[in-house]
């Protein structure tokens, strides 16, 4: 490509540039793995908190 073509199509040089490809792949991989794991962690934590509340309530009940 000549310098004139490069100025007329600035997006082409960006499209052909592959220097950040590995970084983008890692970010996408982290998004597809870390976000669902974060959601699962919050869900499990909420379930454990509710279970603890139920157990605590049953332990504090007076026996007749």
C-alpha positions, 0 to 999 in steps of 0.5 A, a space after each residue: 500500500 502506498 501512503 495515499 491509500 493508507 490515508 484514504 482508508 484509515 480503517 483498513 490498517 486498523 482492521 489488518 493490525 493483529 497486535 492486540 488479537 491475543 489480548 482481545 482473546 483473553 478478555 473475551 475468554 475471561 468474560 465468558 468464564 469469569 462473569 458466569 462464575 461470579 453469578 454462580 458464586 453469588 447464587 451459592 452464597 445467597 443459598 448458604 446464607 438462607 440455609 444458615 438463617 433456617 438452621 439458626 432459627 431451628 436451633 433457637 426454638 424452645 423445646 416444649 
